[in-house]
Amino acid sequence: MINKKILGLLGLAARARKVAFGADSVKEEIIKNKARLIIVSDEASERTKEKFKKLCLEYKVPIIIDGDIEELSKAIGKDNKATFAIKESNLAKEIEKVYNGGEFIG
């Protein structure tokens, strides 16, 4: 489940300009090997989710499919965005850790 800590980290990544959003930008970051973690909203279409699952498997990028479009978009200060690429490895690891039940420092 996407919680407030993850949304906060996503917002931090956005302020640091380390987030790409929108299907085309995220796909481009994956192909360029700049994406460290992909987040796809649970509300995204099945086609979109499958597309990014395959891409992430091929390029060995971790993926989280969870959260609703509104809360994820709001975290980065945008509207109606369903896909996100975190481009900074420490933030990506921290988001993964919190998502998988770990705690982040701070």
VMD Tcl script that builds the backbone (N, CA, C; Angstrom):
set m [mol new atoms 318]
animate dup $m
set s [atomselect $m all]
$s set {name element resname resid chain x y z} {
  {N N MET 1 A 0.827 -1.194 0.000}
  {CA C MET 1 A 0.000 0.000 0.000}
  {C C MET 1 A 0.869 1.255 0.000}
  {N N ILE 2 A 0.494 2.204 -0.824}
  {CA C ILE 2 A 1.205 3.479 -0.870}
  {C C ILE 2 A 0.787 4.282 0.363}
  {N N ASN 3 A 1.755 4.617 1.213}
  {CA C ASN 3 A 1.410 5.392 2.404}
  {C C ASN 3 A 1.992 6.802 2.316}
  {N N LYS 4 A 1.773 7.585 3.349}
  {CA C LYS 4 A 2.210 8.985 3.337}
  {C C LYS 4 A 3.724 9.127 3.244}
  {N N LYS 5 A 4.447 8.191 3.834}
  {CA C LYS 5 A 5.914 8.256 3.761}
  {C C LYS 5 A 6.387 8.110 2.321}
  {N N ILE 6 A 5.777 7.172 1.601}
  {CA C ILE 6 A 6.146 6.975 0.195}
  {C C ILE 6 A 5.772 8.192 -0.628}
  {N N LEU 7 A 4.592 8.741 -0.385}
  {CA C LEU 7 A 4.171 9.944 -1.108}
  {C C LEU 7 A 5.105 11.107 -0.804}
  {N N GLY 8 A 5.555 11.202 0.444}
  {CA C GLY 8 A 6.513 12.237 0.822}
  {C C GLY 8 A 7.836 12.074 0.099}
  {N N LEU 9 A 8.312 10.826 0.005}
  {CA C LEU 9 A 9.565 10.565 -0.706}
  {C C LEU 9 A 9.414 10.843 -2.203}
  {N N LEU 10 A 8.237 10.525 -2.743}
  {CA C LEU 10 A 7.966 10.818 -4.150}
  {C C LEU 10 A 7.984 12.330 -4.388}
  {N N GLY 11 A 7.394 13.073 -3.460}
  {CA C GLY 11 A 7.404 14.534 -3.545}
  {C C GLY 11 A 8.819 15.092 -3.441}
  {N N LEU 12 A 9.617 14.507 -2.552}
  {CA C LEU 12 A 11.012 14.919 -2.402}
  {C C LEU 12 A 11.782 14.681 -3.702}
  {N N ALA 13 A 11.566 13.527 -4.308}
  {CA C ALA 13 A 12.221 13.203 -5.579}
  {C C ALA 13 A 11.794 14.197 -6.666}
  {N N ALA 14 A 10.520 14.580 -6.655}
  {CA C ALA 14 A 10.024 15.544 -7.648}
  {C C ALA 14 A 10.677 16.907 -7.458}
  {N N ARG 15 A 10.806 17.344 -6.202}
  {CA C ARG 15 A 11.445 18.642 -5.930}
  {C C ARG 15 A 12.922 18.626 -6.320}
  {N N ALA 16 A 13.525 17.452 -6.240}
  {CA C ALA 16 A 14.936 17.318 -6.626}
  {C C ALA 16 A 15.081 17.086 -8.135}
  {N N ARG 17 A 13.961 17.114 -8.830}
  {CA C ARG 17 A 13.925 16.867 -10.280}
  {C C ARG 17 A 14.473 15.496 -10.643}
  {N N LYS 18 A 14.132 14.515 -9.835}
  {CA C LYS 18 A 14.586 13.141 -10.057}
  {C C LYS 18 A 13.425 12.207 -10.362}
  {N N VAL 19 A 12.319 12.774 -10.885}
  {CA C VAL 19 A 11.163 11.981 -11.254}
  {C C VAL 19 A 10.772 12.295 -12.694}
  {N N ALA 20 A 10.535 11.241 -13.467}
  {CA C ALA 20 A 9.930 11.404 -14.794}
  {C C ALA 20 A 8.505 10.891 -14.650}
  {N N PHE 21 A 7.565 11.494 -15.356}
  {CA C PHE 21 A 6.175 11.056 -15.248}
  {C C PHE 21 A 5.530 11.069 -16.617}
  {N N GLY 22 A 4.495 10.264 -16.753}
  {CA C GLY 22 A 3.846 10.097 -18.056}
  {C C GLY 22 A 4.475 8.908 -18.769}
  {N N ALA 23 A 3.660 8.145 -19.461}
  {CA C ALA 23 A 4.105 6.883 -20.060}
  {C C ALA 23 A 5.314 7.041 -20.982}
  {N N ASP 24 A 5.299 8.031 -21.860}
  {CA C ASP 24 A 6.400 8.178 -22.821}
  {C C ASP 24 A 7.714 8.530 -22.136}
  {N N SER 25 A 7.675 9.476 -21.202}
  {CA C SER 25 A 8.888 9.882 -20.481}
  {C C SER 25 A 9.445 8.741 -19.645}
  {N N VAL 26 A 8.557 8.003 -18.988}
  {CA C VAL 26 A 8.995 6.891 -18.142}
  {C C VAL 26 A 9.629 5.803 -18.998}
  {N N LYS 27 A 9.001 5.487 -20.121}
  {CA C LYS 27 A 9.554 4.472 -21.038}
  {C C LYS 27 A 10.948 4.894 -21.512}
  {N N GLU 28 A 11.096 6.159 -21.845}
  {CA C GLU 28 A 12.380 6.690 -22.306}
  {C C GLU 28 A 13.461 6.551 -21.220}
  {N N GLU 29 A 13.105 6.846 -19.976}
  {CA C GLU 29 A 14.062 6.730 -18.870}
  {C C GLU 29 A 14.479 5.275 -18.648}
  {N N ILE 30 A 13.542 4.354 -18.809}
  {CA C ILE 30 A 13.866 2.938 -18.655}
  {C C ILE 30 A 14.855 2.513 -19.738}
  {N N ILE 31 A 14.565 2.879 -20.969}
  {CA C ILE 31 A 15.413 2.495 -22.101}
  {C C ILE 31 A 16.804 3.111 -21.991}
  {N N LYS 32 A 16.890 4.333 -21.472}
  {CA C LYS 32 A 18.187 5.008 -21.285}
  {C C LYS 32 A 18.935 4.496 -20.049}
  {N N ASN 33 A 18.323 3.546 -19.315}
  {CA C ASN 33 A 18.898 3.003 -18.076}
  {C C ASN 33 A 19.087 4.060 -16.994}
  {N N LYS 34 A 18.202 5.043 -16.953}
  {CA C LYS 34 A 18.274 6.076 -15.921}
  {C C LYS 34 A 17.257 5.847 -14.816}
  {N N ALA 35 A 16.251 5.011 -15.081}
  {CA C ALA 35 A 15.201 4.743 -14.090}
  {C C ALA 35 A 15.707 3.748 -13.063}
  {N N ARG 36 A 15.478 4.045 -11.777}
  {CA C ARG 36 A 15.894 3.161 -10.689}
  {C C ARG 36 A 14.696 2.452 -10.058}
  {N N LEU 37 A 13.499 3.026 -10.243}
  {CA C LEU 37 A 12.268 2.434 -9.725}
  {C C LEU 37 A 11.109 3.006 -10.532}
  {N N ILE 38 A 10.167 2.135 -10.881}
  {CA C ILE 38 A 8.975 2.570 -11.602}
  {C C ILE 38 A 7.773 2.396 -10.679}
  {N N ILE 39 A 6.924 3.406 -10.649}
  {CA C ILE 39 A 5.666 3.319 -9.903}
  {C C ILE 39 A 4.542 3.523 -10.909}
  {N N VAL 40 A 3.633 2.555 -10.947}
  {CA C VAL 40 A 2.467 2.639 -11.826}
  {C C VAL 40 A 1.226 2.575 -10.941}
  {N N SER 41 A 0.309 3.484 -11.164}
  {CA C SER 41 A -0.925 3.494 -10.382}
  {C C SER 41 A -1.722 2.226 -10.611}
  {N N ASP 42 A -2.372 1.767 -9.567}
  {CA C ASP 42 A -3.250 0.605 -9.658}
  {C C ASP 42 A -4.432 0.907 -10.575}
  {N N GLU 43 A -4.753 2.178 -10.747}
  {CA C GLU 43 A -5.879 2.591 -11.588}
  {C C GLU 43 A -5.509 2.710 -13.062}
  {N N ALA 44 A -4.232 2.530 -13.408}
  {CA C ALA 44 A -3.801 2.586 -14.807}
  {C C ALA 44 A -4.452 1.426 -15.559}
  {N N SER 45 A -4.531 1.545 -16.862}
  {CA C SER 45 A -5.148 0.479 -17.656}
  {C C SER 45 A -4.313 -0.796 -17.565}
  {N N GLU 46 A -4.953 -1.931 -17.777}
  {CA C GLU 46 A -4.243 -3.217 -17.749}
  {C C GLU 46 A -3.144 -3.225 -18.798}
  {N N ARG 47 A -3.416 -2.625 -19.937}
  {CA C ARG 47 A -2.424 -2.561 -21.022}
  {C C ARG 47 A -1.162 -1.806 -20.564}
  {N N THR 48 A -1.368 -0.689 -19.893}
  {CA C THR 48 A -0.245 0.107 -19.382}
  {C C THR 48 A 0.543 -0.684 -18.346}
  {N N LYS 49 A -0.162 -1.336 -17.418}
  {CA C LYS 49 A 0.519 -2.107 -16.375}
  {C C LYS 49 A 1.346 -3.234 -16.991}
  {N N GLU 50 A 0.780 -3.944 -17.953}
  {CA C GLU 50 A 1.500 -5.049 -18.611}
  {C C GLU 50 A 2.704 -4.530 -19.386}
  {N N LYS 51 A 2.534 -3.413 -20.075}
  {CA C LYS 51 A 3.622 -2.806 -20.852}
  {C C LYS 51 A 4.822 -2.502 -19.942}
  {N N PHE 52 A 4.542 -1.891 -18.789}
  {CA C PHE 52 A 5.637 -1.521 -17.894}
  {C C PHE 52 A 6.201 -2.722 -17.141}
  {N N LYS 53 A 5.373 -3.721 -16.851}
  {CA C LYS 53 A 5.904 -4.952 -16.240}
  {C C LYS 53 A 6.932 -5.591 -17.165}
  {N N LYS 54 A 6.594 -5.683 -18.461}
  {CA C LYS 54 A 7.499 -6.292 -19.438}
  {C C LYS 54 A 8.779 -5.472 -19.592}
  {N N LEU 55 A 8.627 -4.155 -19.711}
  {CA C LEU 55 A 9.793 -3.270 -19.848}
  {C C LEU 55 A 10.716 -3.386 -18.633}
  {N N CYS 56 A 10.124 -3.381 -17.450}
  {CA C CYS 56 A 10.914 -3.446 -16.216}
  {C C CYS 56 A 11.619 -4.790 -16.086}
  {N N LEU 57 A 10.965 -5.850 -16.505}
  {CA C LEU 57 A 11.575 -7.174 -16.478}
  {C C LEU 57 A 12.761 -7.213 -17.442}
  {N N GLU 58 A 12.556 -6.682 -18.637}
  {CA C GLU 58 A 13.600 -6.674 -19.663}
  {C C GLU 58 A 14.820 -5.852 -19.241}
  {N N TYR 59 A 14.583 -4.688 -18.637}
  {CA C TYR 59 A 15.678 -3.791 -18.263}
  {C C TYR 59 A 16.076 -3.919 -16.791}
  {N N LYS 60 A 15.483 -4.884 -16.092}
  {CA C LYS 60 A 15.802 -5.161 -14.689}
  {C C LYS 60 A 15.637 -3.942 -13.785}
  {N N VAL 61 A 14.467 -3.322 -13.891}
  {CA C VAL 61 A 14.123 -2.165 -13.062}
  {C C VAL 61 A 12.987 -2.589 -12.136}
  {N N PRO 62 A 13.106 -2.349 -10.832}
  {CA C PRO 62 A 12.005 -2.702 -9.925}
  {C C PRO 62 A 10.751 -1.878 -10.240}
  {N N ILE 63 A 9.599 -2.499 -10.017}
  {CA C ILE 63 A 8.327 -1.819 -10.305}
  {C C ILE 63 A 7.367 -2.018 -9.139}
  {N N ILE 64 A 6.623 -0.963 -8.831}
  {CA C ILE 64 A 5.553 -1.016 -7.828}
  {C C ILE 64 A 4.271 -0.640 -8.561}
  {N N ILE 65 A 3.271 -1.506 -8.474}
  {CA C ILE 65 A 1.965 -1.188 -9.057}
  {C C ILE 65 A 0.992 -1.052 -7.895}
  {N N ASP 66 A 0.700 0.192 -7.559}
  {CA C ASP 66 A -0.137 0.461 -6.387}
  {C C ASP 66 A -0.514 1.940 -6.370}
  {N N GLY 67 A -1.478 2.275 -5.552}
  {CA C GLY 67 A -1.848 3.673 -5.341}
  {C C GLY 67 A -2.818 4.174 -6.390}
  {N N ASP 68 A -3.524 5.241 -6.047}
  {CA C ASP 68 A -4.435 5.800 -7.047}
  {C C ASP 68 A -3.809 7.013 -7.723}
  {N N ILE 69 A -4.299 7.269 -8.906}
  {CA C ILE 69 A -3.738 8.317 -9.760}
  {C C ILE 69 A -3.734 9.670 -9.048}
  {N N GLU 70 A -4.824 9.996 -8.379}
  {CA C GLU 70 A -4.948 11.305 -7.740}
  {C C GLU 70 A -3.887 11.525 -6.663}
  {N N GLU 71 A -3.709 10.540 -5.756}
  {CA C GLU 71 A -2.748 10.731 -4.662}
  {C C GLU 71 A -1.309 10.752 -5.173}
  {N N LEU 72 A -0.989 9.907 -6.152}
  {CA C LEU 72 A 0.375 9.887 -6.701}
  {C C LEU 72 A 0.674 11.195 -7.442}
  {N N SER 73 A -0.268 11.641 -8.258}
  {CA C SER 73 A -0.081 12.894 -9.004}
  {C C SER 73 A 0.070 14.084 -8.065}
  {N N LYS 74 A -0.769 14.111 -7.034}
  {CA C LYS 74 A -0.732 15.206 -6.061}
  {C C LYS 74 A 0.626 15.272 -5.352}
  {N N ALA 75 A 1.232 14.119 -5.120}
  {CA C ALA 75 A 2.525 14.064 -4.428}
  {C C ALA 75 A 3.619 14.794 -5.207}
  {N N ILE 76 A 3.513 14.801 -6.541}
  {CA C ILE 76 A 4.532 15.491 -7.343}
  {C C ILE 76 A 4.035 16.833 -7.879}
  {N N GLY 77 A 2.829 17.226 -7.460}
  {CA C GLY 77 A 2.300 18.524 -7.863}
  {C C GLY 77 A 1.754 18.556 -9.280}
  {N N LYS 78 A 1.309 17.423 -9.786}
  {CA C LYS 78 A 0.749 17.349 -11.147}
  {C C LYS 78 A -0.659 16.783 -11.080}
  {N N ASP 79 A -1.318 16.733 -12.212}
  {CA C ASP 79 A -2.651 16.154 -12.298}
  {C C ASP 79 A -2.654 14.979 -13.264}
  {N N ASN 80 A -3.405 13.949 -12.908}
  {CA C ASN 80 A -3.707 12.841 -13.799}
  {C C ASN 80 A -2.480 12.133 -14.388}
  {N N LYS 81 A -1.508 11.809 -13.560}
  {CA C LYS 81 A -0.330 11.045 -13.987}
  {C C LYS 81 A -0.397 9.660 -13.356}
  {N N ALA 82 A -0.185 8.624 -14.171}
  {CA C ALA 82 A -0.321 7.251 -13.675}
  {C C ALA 82 A 1.011 6.506 -13.606}
  {N N THR 83 A 2.030 7.022 -14.278}
  {CA C THR 83 A 3.331 6.331 -14.284}
  {C C THR 83 A 4.450 7.287 -13.884}
  {N N PHE 84 A 5.391 6.758 -13.082}
  {CA C PHE 84 A 6.484 7.567 -12.554}
  {C C PHE 84 A 7.773 6.768 -12.587}
  {N N ALA 85 A 8.855 7.437 -12.899}
  {CA C ALA 85 A 10.177 6.813 -12.832}
  {C C ALA 85 A 11.015 7.612 -11.846}
  {N N ILE 86 A 11.540 6.935 -10.838}
  {CA C ILE 86 A 12.447 7.578 -9.885}
  {C C ILE 86 A 13.852 7.394 -10.456}
  {N N LYS 87 A 14.577 8.502 -10.612}
  {CA C LYS 87 A 15.879 8.453 -11.274}
  {C C LYS 87 A 17.056 8.499 -10.305}
  {N N GLU 88 A 16.792 8.572 -9.019}
  {CA C GLU 88 A 17.868 8.643 -8.032}
  {C C GLU 88 A 17.858 7.359 -7.214}
  {N N SER 89 A 18.989 6.639 -7.194}
  {CA C SER 89 A 19.002 5.299 -6.601}
  {C C SER 89 A 18.709 5.268 -5.111}
  {N N ASN 90 A 19.209 6.219 -4.322}
  {CA C ASN 90 A 18.947 6.185 -2.882}
  {C C ASN 90 A 17.461 6.402 -2.580}
  {N N LEU 91 A 16.834 7.334 -3.266}
  {CA C LEU 91 A 15.395 7.556 -3.081}
  {C C LEU 91 A 14.609 6.326 -3.523}
  {N N ALA 92 A 15.010 5.730 -4.625}
  {CA C ALA 92 A 14.329 4.532 -5.131}
  {C C ALA 92 A 14.421 3.395 -4.115}
  {N N LYS 93 A 15.606 3.194 -3.558}
  {CA C LYS 93 A 15.798 2.132 -2.557}
  {C C LYS 93 A 14.956 2.399 -1.312}
  {N N GLU 94 A 14.904 3.649 -0.892}
  {CA C GLU 94 A 14.142 4.021 0.302}
  {C C GLU 94 A 12.648 3.797 0.085}
  {N N ILE 95 A 12.148 4.186 -1.092}
  {CA C ILE 95 A 10.729 3.983 -1.401}
  {C C ILE 95 A 10.418 2.483 -1.412}
  {N N GLU 96 A 11.274 1.696 -2.046}
  {CA C GLU 96 A 11.082 0.237 -2.075}
  {C C GLU 96 A 11.072 -0.348 -0.671}
  {N N LYS 97 A 12.022 0.110 0.150}
  {CA C LYS 97 A 12.141 -0.386 1.519}
  {C C LYS 97 A 10.868 -0.094 2.321}
  {N N VAL 98 A 10.383 1.139 2.242}
  {CA C VAL 98 A 9.164 1.515 2.964}
  {C C VAL 98 A 7.972 0.738 2.411}
  {N N TYR 99 A 7.900 0.603 1.101}
  {CA C TYR 99 A 6.787 -0.123 0.480}
  {C C TYR 99 A 6.752 -1.582 0.934}
  {N N ASN 100 A 7.928 -2.172 1.098}
  {CA C ASN 100 A 8.012 -3.580 1.497}
  {C C ASN 100 A 7.963 -3.777 3.011}
  {N N GLY 101 A 7.598 -2.724 3.742}
  {CA C GLY 101 A 7.371 -2.854 5.172}
  {C C GLY 101 A 8.499 -2.353 6.051}
  {N N GLY 102 A 9.581 -1.890 5.453}
  {CA C GLY 102 A 10.692 -1.337 6.233}
  {C C GLY 102 A 10.402 0.072 6.660}
  {N N GLU 103 A 11.252 0.657 7.440}
  {CA C GLU 103 A 11.093 2.020 7.919}
  {C C GLU 103 A 12.205 2.863 7.320}
  {N N PHE 104 A 11.906 4.103 7.021}
  {CA C PHE 104 A 12.973 4.983 6.555}
  {C C PHE 104 A 13.454 5.862 7.696}
  {N N ILE 105 A 14.678 6.329 7.558}
  {CA C ILE 105 A 15.301 7.137 8.616}
  {C C ILE 105 A 14.800 8.565 8.475}
  {N N GLY 106 A 14.443 9.177 9.605}
  {CA C GLY 106 A 14.039 10.569 9.558}
  {C C GLY 106 A 12.713 10.806 9.992}
}
mol reanalyze $m
mol bondsrecalc $m
mol representation Tube
mol addrep $m
